[in-house]
Amino acid sequence: MIRIPLERWMIEKLAEALNVNIEEAERLARRRNVVRLMKWRNVTYFSLRKDVYGLREGTLIAVWPDGYRVVPGYPSIQRVLLPSVALPKHFIDKIVVEEKLNGYNVRVVKLRDEIVAVTRGGLICPYTTQRIRKLYGDKLTSLFREEGEELVVAGEVIGLENPYVRFYYPEAGGFAYFIFDIVHGEKFLPPHERKEIVEKHGLLHVPVLGEIDKNDIKAFRKIIEDLERRGREGVVLKDPEYRVPPLKYTTSFINIHDIEIGMRFPFDEGRNYLFSRILREIFKAVEEGWDDRRLLLAEQNLGKAILEPAIEAVKEVKNGKMLYEEFMLPFDTRDDFEEFLDYMASLGVDIIVAGVEQRSDGSIVARIRKVKDTWREVQKILETGLSPID
Amino acid sequence: MIRIPLERWMIEKLAEALNVNIEEAERLARRRNVVRLMKWRNVTYFSLRKDVYGLREGTLIAVWPDGYRVVPGYPSIQRVLLPSVALPKHFIDKIVVEEKLNGYNVRVVKLRDEIVAVTRGGLICPYTTQRIRKLYGDKLTSLFREEGEELVVAGEVIGLENPYVRFYYPEAGGFAYFIFDIVHGEKFLPPHERKEIVEKHGLLHVPVLGEIDKNDIKAFRKIIEDLERRGREGVVLKDPEYRVPPLKYTTSFINIHDIEIGMRFPFDEGRNYLFSRILREIFKAVEEGWDDRRLLLAEQNLGKAILEPAIEAVKEVKNGKMLYEEFMLPFDTRDDFEEFLDYMASLGVDIIVAGVEQRSDGSIVARIRKVKDTWREVQKILETGLSPID
C-alpha cells in the first residue's frame, strides 16, 4: 500500500473541517481504518471510513494549504421488505418512483478547477473520473457553472466497462452515468427540479417510472412486475419534495441474480450475499401471498443459484484454473492506466494485468483480473479435504 | 443475571490454576466475557469463555479454599469436506468410525464427592447433572472408583427431554447419555480400551460403525450412505491409538435438516447455519460427482429448507403468534426445577414457564419456552415494512 506523508497543514485543515483540535485531528489521521489520507494528482484529501464527529462514512475532505472542502458521504437508503406496510406509513402523500440501476454510486464534484468522481467510500476513482470527464465533462462543467460550483451531483455508473459492478444494460453502452440526485449542502433538490436541470444540460437522468399515491400498492406492484419481467434491479422511492428520506425496493430477479453471481466466489461475495437476499425473498413471499406453484419456483431458483455456480467454481479450481473477476477497461493514455493501477495498489486490491491492447489512436484497452480469496480457500480445501469453518 | 461475590480465596486458587500472579487472576476474573464465576450447590467454579494461558475455551476450574481442579475444555474436532482427500492424508493406517450423535456434548467428572455434568461451554448444567445422576449415577460412581477419580468421561446427551438439542432417536427414550471418550489429563484413551471400560460398567457407548483402512473410501462411503438412509447425523473418525486428532463428517441429511430447523428462526440459528451447511453440500457434490438428477434434488431440498420454515414463521407472527422453542423437562423435585431456572437466569436466557404438571410420585414435568429474537425482529418488520439489514 502506498502512503502519503502526513504534513502539518493537512492536519490543520482536517481539524478545521471536523471542528476538533489539532491533537484530535492528528490522532484520527493516523488511524487509517477511520480516516484515510489519499492523493489524486494535485488533490490531497481525507476519506472517512466511519461516521466521525457527525460526518457520515464516505465523506471526502479535500484540503489545500489555504482551505478545505467537505463533500458529505451519500446516505444509505432504507430497504423496504413489505411495500404494503412501509409505503403508506413512511410517505406523506405522493411517491416519485425512480428506477434503481445496478451499478455503483458516484458523486461528481468540482474541487476548485477539477471535476472528480467520488465513490461511495469517499475516494476519487481515477478511472471513473477519466471516463466521466471524457463523456460528460463539458455538460457537467456547464451544470456547475450555471447551477452552482458547490453542488454535488450523484448518480449511478452502469455498464460493463468498470472494475466494480458490471451488469448489462442495453442503454448503457460500455459506460454510462445516470444522475439521480443533486445536493446542495445537506439539501437534496426535489426530483422534478433535479430532472429539469439534468436534462437542460444534456446529461442522463435515471428513468422515472411514475408518480403514485402512497396508498396505491396496486400501481406500485405493476411497476415492480414490469421490472421483474425485464430483469431490472428495482426502485428508489422519493417524496416529491424530499420531506422524508427515500426508500428502496428490489425485484426477486435481482435477489436471486446476486446470489448466483456471488456464489461463483462463495468465500468472497457469496457468504455476504446469502442471508440478506434470502430475507428479501421470505418477505416477498408473504407480501405477495405466493401460492404453492410460485413458492416451488422460488425454491428451485434459490437452490440452483446457491449450489451451481459454487460447484462449478470448485471444479474449475480442481482442474487447475484460477478464480478471478476479469474486466476490460479503456484508457485514453498509458498514464491514465498507470494512475489507475497505483490507485488499486493504494487500496490493497490484488490486480493482475492480463493484457494491454494498443489502439491506433494511442488509447489502450487493459484486460485486468481481480484475484478472489475463494481461489485460495478452495485450493486449501482441495489439498487437505478439511473445512476452514465448522 | 445473578452474580456471585468474588472472594479473595477464589482469586488465589484461580491464580494457581492458571499459573499467573494474583493481580492478573483478579483482572481476568472481573472480565465476565473471558472468565465466568459460577456456583452450583457447594461447587464454586470458573468457566473459561475463551482460550486463556494455554487453557482451552470451555475449561472448568473448580475452586475450594484448600485446592482446585482443572477440567480441560473438550477440543473442537476438524470437519472433513472431502473424505477422499482428508482420510488418507490425515490418518496413519486404520480408522475407527464412530457414529456422531446429534445432541450436546457433556463431560461428566467427579469434583470431590459430587458427580457433575459439564456442558461444552464449561458450565455445570443442573438439569443434565440431575438426569445423569438419576439414570447412571451408580454406574458412573463405580467407573470413577475403579478406573480413577481423576478421569473425565465425555459423551453426547441425546433425546427430546433437554433444553438444548432435541432430535428424536429411537434408542434414546427421552434422555440418554452415550459415551465417546474417556480422558486422563490431556490423554484420550484408545477407542477399544474406552469401549471396554464403558461396557464393563454397564454404561452406554456411541455406536462403533466399523474399523476401516484409511484408503478404503468405498467402505467409508457405504457407512455414510447407510446413515443418510437412516436420517442420522454422521461420523467421528478416530485413530485406534489416538495418535492423531479425530475428524468429523456429516450427512447431507443433517446439513439440510439443520437449515430447515434453523430457518424457523431466521434471525437466530438460521443466519448462523446457512453458509457452513451450504459449503458442506457444495463439496459433497464435488466429492461424490453428483449427476444432474442428484444436483436438482439437492437444489430443491435446499431451497425448500431455506424458504418454507421462514415463511411459515413470518405468517405465524403476522397472525399474532409468538415464536419460541418449547421443551418438556422432568424434574424429581420442585427444588431441582427452581435450580434449573436460576441457572438459566444466571446465563441471561429468556425463559417462560408455560406449565408445570405435578406427578403422583412428587416429581414434576415443566413445559418451558425459550423466546426467540426472530419473534421481535419479525414483529418490527411487520410493523414498519422496513428491513433491519440492507
Interface residues (C-beta under 8 A of the other chain):
Chain A: S76 Q78 R79 V80 L81 L82 P83 S84 V85 A86 L87 K89 H90 L247 P266 G270 R271 L274 F275 S276 I278 L279 R280 E281 I282 F283 A285 V286 W290 L295 A298 E299 Q300 N301 L302 G303 K304 I306 L307 E308 A310 I311 V314 K315 K318 I381 L382 E383 T384 G385 L386 S387 I389 D390
Chain B: S76 Q78 R79 V80 L81 L82 P83 S84 V85 A86 L87 K89 H90 L247 P266 G270 R271 L274 F275 S276 I278 L279 R280 E281 I282 F283 A285 V286 W290 L295 A298 E299 Q300 N301 L302 G303 K304 I306 L307 E308 A310 I311 V314 K315 K318 I381 L382 E383 T384 G385 L386 S387 I389 D390
